[in-house]
Amino acid sequence: MPPKPSIAGKLDNIQGDIWSKGFPKYYETYYFFSIKTPLLNEKNLFSQCLKNLSTQSPRLISTLRMVREDHNRISTRRKEEAIKQGIPEKRVVLPEIPMSNALIAFTIKGLQAIQAGLQDDTSLRLTDVAATDPAFFAGMTPKEVTALLKDPDQDTWDPLFRSTEIHGMLKIGGSSKGKVEEHLKNIKGVLKHGTAIDDVFQDSPSTPTDSRVDGWTRPNDRGKEHFGFEDGISQPLMNGIDEQEPGTNANTDVNMYTDPRLLIVTGDTKRESSIPRPPWMENGSFLVFRKLEQNVKAFEDLTEQWEKKGCESKEHMGAKLMGRWKSGAPLAVVNFYTEDSKDPDKAKEMNNFIYENEVCPVSAHIRKTNLREDLTENDKDPRALRTKIIRNGIPYGTDYKGNENNTKLTRGLLFACYQAHIEDGFQNMQVNWSNDSTFRTGHPGQDPIIGQVAQKSRGVNGDLETFFNDKFGVRQSVKFQQLVTMKGGEYFFVPSIPAMSDDLGMT
């Protein structure tokens, strides 16, 4: 049997957020920039800056090894504090350990701007990328893409994402706002902000500064998104960095171990054409960014229908829509069929399960987006085996207080996911799984959390319909206005560190 693919030898080449754990962070900014049109005698100015950025010491763009070391540093400190305080590690509240990490990514327009400044104006082979990765090449903004994803019309997006000038993005996460701001300032200095790059002069509420959108973990509910559910529990794991430790808890889902070629581009990664990808793309990944506004009041009002819909409680109805209780405990595990876990720490670890019946509805968010089935190449969805993404976003906005009337106070998720092929990853999951009312069997309805339908009119969301069996086994229809609204986004490519230095960068 051939050895399983591993990324163990690539930890210094791959950018550090492309991992199940991602950047350790309490605060994160997404800074969007344009590459300025250079003067004739400075044609390759940005490429020079990019090469300098990739070779900085200490590094400003983080590698997987650096991010793993930061997580290990936190883990070691937690163990020490647990011993010192005589309490379990999970109960330790650590003081800030100052740190920050950064990633850089480019849109197709950004790569075209870089290509224009290189001595060989075909060296990046971007025409081949149009064949191998047409979703990335098209971007997220064309009307046909909006129609495919069932996204709102672009004129309803936040002004920042209506801009045609987004060439690149810096994703910087850290232990505090101060650490993130300092890191961003340092990178902008190396990239010669104002000369080689510039801001995108549009905003995205609720971030007051143009050209960026900021997020932070919720102070009183760290790890939870704004509907109140534990987030980021089930992630693809990769050999070479996500090593299973001896005596691993039996609740750990070993089936989440994923071929890295589905997440990180290699010569073997699936593509839409027989044409090979340009070699410089190897060890990179495609990043999908979407700003998702959540209507928390509408979700709370919907789950107040719990008795009418034959559920045990308001929380039980929420679990039927999500597929997990707010603690993270999966509805599909017998102990949690009708009530949440009494131990939130254990609930988050309870991840080794399959869907054997409809206790967890077929349309529930986690079931729509992670099938947990024995799939084959002959599956009715030919992409199903390859539909894997790593999610490393963060909430934004203020917490919902339950009684506000100020419509300017918005909140949601800055969604960021990585995959080696957008068509197989995000696009298939959104279009053919979450939005499709007939996927997976019968007519279960749309994903009630991220499912999308066409808007009724400009700025007015359409209605989703989802189904589940109530406590008496009676099939219930739940129809409601879409709870999550896409406010803008884009497709990016995250190059490897060597590609930044040797292919996109130049002296």
C-alpha positions in Angstrom: 0.0 0.0 0.0 1.5 3.4 -1.0 2.2 5.8 1.9 -0.5 8.3 2.7 0.1 11.8 1.3 1.7 14.1 3.9 2.7 17.7 4.2 5.4 17.0 6.8 8.2 18.2 4.5 6.3 21.4 3.4 5.7 23.2 6.7 8.1 26.0 5.8 6.6 26.5 2.3 2.8 26.6 3.0 1.2 29.7 4.5 0.2 29.2 8.1 -3.6 29.7 8.2 -4.2 26.7 5.8 -4.6 24.3 8.7 -7.5 22.9 10.9 -6.3 25.1 13.8 -5.5 28.2 11.8 -4.1 31.3 13.4 -4.4 31.5 17.2 -6.4 34.8 17.5 -8.8 36.9 19.6 -8.8 39.6 16.9 -8.4 39.6 13.2 -8.4 42.0 10.3 -8.9 41.4 6.5 -7.1 44.3 4.7 -7.9 44.6 1.0 -5.4 46.4 -1.3 -4.9 47.4 -4.9 -1.5 47.2 -6.7 -0.8 50.6 -8.1 0.0 51.1 -11.8 3.8 51.6 -11.8 5.8 54.3 -13.5 7.7 53.1 -16.6 11.0 52.8 -14.7 9.3 51.0 -11.8 7.5 48.3 -13.7 8.3 45.6 -11.3 8.1 47.6 -8.0 5.4 45.5 -6.4 7.2 42.2 -7.3 10.4 43.6 -5.7 8.4 44.4 -2.5 6.8 41.0 -2.5 10.1 39.3 -2.7 11.4 41.4 0.2 8.2 40.4 2.2 8.8 36.7 1.5 12.4 36.9 2.7 12.0 39.1 5.8 13.7 38.0 9.0 11.9 37.6 11.3 9.1 36.6 8.9 6.1 38.8 8.5 4.2 36.2 6.5 3.7 33.1 8.6 4.5 29.5 7.6 2.7 26.4 8.9 5.6 25.7 11.1 5.5 29.1 12.7 1.8 28.8 13.5 2.2 25.3 14.9 4.9 26.6 17.2 2.6 29.4 18.4 -0.2 26.8 19.2 2.4 24.7 21.0 3.5 27.7 23.0 -0.1 28.3 24.1 -0.5 24.6 24.9 2.6 24.5 27.0 1.6 27.6 28.9 -1.8 26.2 29.6 -0.3 22.9 30.9 2.0 24.9 33.2 -0.9 27.0 34.6 -3.1 23.9 35.1 -0.5 22.3 37.3 0.2 25.6 39.1 -3.5 26.2 39.8 -4.5 22.5 40.3 -7.3 22.6 37.8 -8.0 20.9 34.5 -6.3 22.5 31.4 -9.7 23.3 29.9 -10.6 25.5 32.8 -7.4 27.6 32.6 -8.0 31.2 31.6 -4.7 32.4 30.2 -3.5 36.0 30.2 -2.6 37.4 26.8 0.4 35.7 25.2 1.5 38.4 22.7 1.5 37.0 19.1 0.3 37.7 15.6 0.4 35.9 12.2 -0.3 37.0 8.7 -1.3 35.6 5.3 -1.3 37.2 1.9 -3.5 36.2 -1.0 -4.3 37.6 -4.5 -7.4 37.8 -6.8 -7.0 36.9 -10.5 -6.8 40.7 -11.1 -4.0 40.9 -8.6 -2.1 38.1 -10.4 -2.6 39.9 -13.7 -1.2 43.1 -12.2 1.8 41.2 -11.0 2.3 39.4 -14.3 2.3 42.8 -16.1 5.3 43.8 -14.1 7.4 40.7 -14.7 10.1 40.6 -17.4 8.4 37.6 -19.0 4.7 38.6 -19.4 3.6 35.0 -19.7 5.6 33.4 -17.0 2.7 32.9 -14.6 0.6 31.1 -17.4 -2.6 32.7 -16.3 -4.4 31.7 -19.5 -3.8 28.1 -18.3 -5.4 29.0 -14.9 -8.5 30.1 -16.8 -8.8 26.5 -18.0 -7.8 24.7 -14.8 -9.6 26.9 -12.3 -12.4 28.8 -14.1 -14.2 29.7 -10.9 -11.2 31.5 -9.5 -10.4 33.1 -12.9 -14.0 34.5 -13.1 -14.0 35.8 -9.5 -17.1 36.1 -7.3 -18.6 39.3 -8.8 -19.9 38.5 -12.3 -23.6 38.3 -12.6 -23.5 34.7 -13.8 -21.6 33.7 -10.6 -24.0 35.6 -8.4 -26.9 33.7 -10.1 -25.1 30.4 -9.7 -24.5 30.9 -6.0 -27.9 32.6 -5.4 -26.0 35.6 -4.0 -27.8 38.9 -3.7 -27.2 41.4 -6.5 -23.8 43.1 -6.2 -25.4 46.5 -5.8 -26.6 45.4 -2.4 -23.1 44.4 -1.2 -21.1 46.6 1.1 -19.3 49.3 -0.8 -15.8 47.7 -0.2 -16.8 44.6 -2.1 -18.4 46.4 -5.0 -15.0 47.8 -5.8 -13.2 46.6 -8.9 -9.8 47.4 -7.4 -9.3 44.5 -5.0 -6.0 42.9 -6.0 -4.9 41.3 -2.8 -5.7 40.7 0.8 -3.8 40.5 4.1 -5.4 38.3 6.7 -3.8 39.1 10.1 -4.9 37.4 13.3 -3.4 37.9 16.8 -3.8 38.1 20.5 -5.0 41.7 20.5 -6.0 44.6 18.3 -2.7 46.2 19.1 -0.6 43.3 17.9 -2.6 43.0 14.7 -2.3 46.7 13.9 1.4 46.6 14.5 1.8 43.6 12.2 -0.3 45.2 9.5 1.7 48.4 9.7 4.9 46.5 9.3 3.7 44.6 6.2 2.3 47.8 4.6 5.8 49.3 5.1 7.5 46.5 3.3 4.9 46.6 0.5 5.5 50.4 0.2 1.9 51.5 0.9 1.1 54.6 -1.1 3.7 53.8 -3.7 3.4 50.1 -4.7 0.0 49.4 -3.1 -2.9 51.5 -2.0 -6.1 51.2 0.0 -9.4 50.3 -1.6 -11.2 53.5 -0.7 -14.5 52.0 0.3 -15.9 50.7 3.6 -17.7 47.7 5.1 -19.8 48.4 8.2 -19.3 47.9 11.1 -15.6 48.5 10.5 -15.0 52.3 10.5 -11.8 52.2 8.4 -11.8 52.0 4.6 -10.2 49.0 2.9 -10.7 46.4 5.7 -13.1 44.5 7.8 -12.4 43.5 11.4 -13.5 40.6 13.5 -13.0 39.3 17.0 -14.0 36.4 19.1 -17.1 37.1 21.2 -15.8 38.2 24.6 -18.4 36.2 26.6 -18.8 33.4 24.1 -15.4 32.6 22.7 -15.6 30.0 20.0 -19.3 30.6 19.3 -20.9 32.3 16.3 -23.7 34.8 16.7 -26.6 32.3 16.7 -24.9 30.9 19.7 -23.4 27.7 18.4 -19.9 26.4 19.0 -18.1 26.8 15.6 -15.2 25.2 13.8 -15.6 21.8 15.5 -15.3 19.4 12.5 -12.3 20.3 10.3 -10.3 18.3 7.7 -7.1 16.9 9.3 -3.9 16.5 7.3 -1.1 13.9 7.8 2.1 15.7 8.6 0.7 18.3 10.9 -2.5 16.8 12.5 -0.8 13.8 14.0 -3.1 11.5 16.0 -1.5 11.2 19.5 -1.3 7.8 21.3 -4.4 7.2 23.4 -6.5 9.7 21.4 -10.0 10.1 22.8 -12.3 7.6 21.0 -14.6 10.6 20.3 -12.1 12.1 17.9 -13.3 11.7 14.3 -10.4 9.9 12.6 -12.5 9.9 9.4 -11.8 13.6 9.1 -8.2 12.8 8.0 -8.2 14.2 4.5 -5.9 13.8 1.5 -3.9 17.1 1.6 -4.3 17.3 -2.2 -7.9 18.3 -1.7 -6.8 21.3 0.4 -3.4 22.3 -0.9 -2.5 22.4 -4.6 -0.2 19.7 -5.9 0.5 18.3 -9.4 -2.1 15.7 -8.7 -4.9 18.0 -7.5 -8.1 17.7 -9.5 -8.6 20.5 -12.1 -11.3 21.4 -14.7 -9.0 20.7 -17.7 -6.3 18.3 -18.8 -3.9 21.2 -19.0 -1.6 21.1 -16.0 -1.5 24.0 -13.5 1.5 26.3 -13.5 4.2 24.8 -11.2 4.3 28.0 -9.1 0.8 27.2 -7.8 2.0 24.1 -6.0 1.8 24.3 -2.2 -0.7 27.1 -2.5 -4.5 27.1 -1.8 -7.6 28.9 -2.9 -9.3 31.1 -0.3 -13.0 32.0 -0.5 -13.9 35.0 1.5 -17.5 36.0 2.2 -19.0 38.5 4.7 -22.1 36.8 6.0 -24.6 39.0 8.0 -26.6 37.0 10.5 -30.2 38.0 11.5 -30.1 36.8 15.1 -33.5 38.2 16.1 -35.1 36.3 13.2 -33.4 33.1 14.3 -34.6 33.6 17.9 -38.1 34.3 16.6 -38.1 31.2 14.4 -37.1 28.8 17.2 -39.9 30.2 19.4 -42.1 28.1 17.2 -40.6 24.9 18.8 -43.9 23.7 20.4 -45.9 24.2 17.2 -43.2 22.3 15.3 -43.2 19.3 17.7 -39.8 19.9 19.4 -38.9 19.5 23.0 -37.7 23.0 23.5 -36.6 26.2 21.7 -33.0 24.9 22.0 -34.1 21.5 20.5 -35.5 23.2 17.4 -32.3 25.2 17.0 -30.4 21.9 17.2 -32.6 20.4 14.5 -31.7 23.4 12.2 -28.0 23.3 13.0 -27.5 19.6 13.6 -25.7 20.3 16.9 -26.7 21.8 20.2 -25.2 25.1 21.1 -22.5 23.3 23.2 -21.4 21.5 20.0 -22.9 18.2 21.0 -24.2 16.4 17.8 -27.9 15.7 17.6 -27.0 12.3 15.9 -25.5 10.9 19.1 -28.1 9.0 21.2 -27.3 10.8 24.4 -28.2 14.1 22.8 -31.3 13.2 20.8 -33.5 15.5 22.9 -31.3 17.5 25.2 -28.0 19.2 25.2 -24.8 17.9 26.9 -24.3 18.9 30.5 -20.6 19.0 29.9 -19.7 21.6 27.1 -16.1 20.6 27.1 -16.9 16.9 26.3 -19.6 18.0 23.9 -17.0 19.7 21.6 -14.9 16.5 21.5 -17.9 14.2 20.6 -17.2 14.1 16.9 -16.9 10.5 15.9 -20.4 9.7 14.6 -22.4 8.9 11.4 -25.9 9.8 10.4 -28.0 6.6 10.6 -31.5 8.0 10.7 -33.3 11.3 10.7 -32.8 12.2 14.3 -30.4 14.7 12.8 -32.5 16.1 9.8 -31.0 15.5 6.4 -31.3 19.3 5.8 -29.5 20.3 9.0 -26.5 22.6 8.4 -23.8 20.2 9.5 -25.4 17.2 7.6 -25.7 19.3 4.4 -22.1 20.4 4.5 -20.3 17.2 5.9 -21.9 14.0 4.6 -20.1 11.5 6.8 -20.9 8.8 4.3 -18.9 6.0 2.7 -18.5 7.7 -0.7 -17.2 6.2 -3.9 -16.2 7.5 -7.3 -19.6 6.3 -8.6 -21.6 8.6 -6.2 -24.4 10.5 -7.8 -22.5 13.7 -7.0 -19.2 13.1 -8.8 -17.5 15.8 -6.7 -18.7 14.5 -3.3 -15.4 12.7 -2.5 -13.5 15.9 -3.1 -15.7 18.4 -1.3 -13.6 19.4 1.6 -12.8 22.8 3.0 -10.8 24.2 6.0 -12.8 27.0 7.6 -10.9 29.7 9.5 -13.2 32.7 9.8 -14.2 34.9 12.8 -17.3 36.7 14.0 -17.8 40.4 13.5 -20.1 43.1 15.0 -21.6 43.5 18.5 -23.5 40.8 20.3 -27.3 40.8 20.0 -28.8 42.0 23.2 -32.4 40.8 22.5 -34.1 44.2 22.5 -32.4 46.5 20.1 -34.1 48.5 17.4 -31.0 50.0 15.9 -30.8 48.5 12.4 -27.3 49.9 12.0 -25.9 47.4 14.5 -25.0 44.4 12.4 -23.2 41.2 13.2 -22.2 38.0 11.4 -19.3 35.9 10.3 -16.2 36.7 8.2 -16.2 33.4 6.5 -12.8 32.2 5.1 -12.2 28.8 3.7 -9.4 27.0 2.0 -9.4 24.3 -0.7 -7.3 23.1 -3.6 -10.1 23.6 -6.1 -13.1 26.0 -5.7 -15.4 24.0 -8.0 -15.0 20.9 -5.8 -14.9 22.7 -2.4 -16.9 25.8 -1.6 -18.9 26.0 -4.9 -20.1 22.4 -4.8 -21.0 22.7 -1.1 -22.9 25.9 -1.6 -24.6 25.3 -4.9 -25.3 21.6 -5.0 -25.6 20.8 -1.3 -26.7 23.8 0.8 -28.9 25.5 -1.8 -30.5 22.4 -3.4 -33.7 21.4 -1.7 -33.5 17.8 -3.1 -29.9 17.0 -1.8 -29.2 14.4 -0.4 -32.3 12.2 -0.6 -35.9 12.9 -1.3 -36.8 16.6 -0.6 -35.2 17.6 2.7 -35.2 21.3 1.9 -32.4 23.8 1.9 -29.7 24.2 4.5 -31.4 26.5 7.0 -28.2 28.3 8.0 -26.3 29.0 4.8 -28.7 28.0 2.1 -29.6 30.7 -0.4 -32.5 31.4 -2.8 -33.0 34.3 -5.1 -34.1 37.5 -3.4 -37.7 38.5 -3.6 -36.7 42.1 -4.5 -33.7 44.3 -4.1 -32.3 43.8 -0.6 -35.2 41.5 0.5 -34.3 37.9 1.1 -36.3 35.0 -0.3 -37.8 32.2 1.8 -36.1 28.9 2.6 -38.0 25.7 3.4 -36.6 22.9 5.4 -38.1 19.7 6.8 -37.6 17.5 9.9 -39.4 14.9 11.8 -40.9 16.1 15.1 -40.9 14.1 18.4 -43.9 12.1 17.2 -42.2 11.2 13.9 -44.5 13.5 11.9 -42.8 15.4 9.1 -42.8 19.1 9.7 -42.2 21.9 7.1 -40.5 25.0 8.4 -40.6 28.0 6.0 -38.8 31.3 6.9 -37.0 34.2 5.3 -33.3 33.5 4.7 -31.4 34.2 8.0 -28.0 34.9 6.6 -27.2 37.6 3.9 -24.0 37.7 1.9 -22.7 41.2 2.0 -19.7 40.7 -0.3 -16.7 38.5 -1.0 -14.1 37.4 -3.5 -12.0 34.4 -4.5 -8.2 34.5 -3.8 -5.2 32.4 -4.3 -2.7 31.9 -1.4 0.7 31.3 -3.0 3.5 29.3 -1.2 6.4 31.2 0.3 8.8 30.0 -2.4 6.4 31.2 -5.1 6.2 34.6 -3.6 10.0 34.8 -3.6 10.9 33.1 -6.9 7.9 33.5 -9.2 5.7 36.4 -8.2 8.6 38.3 -6.7 11.8 39.5 -8.3 14.9 41.4 -7.5 
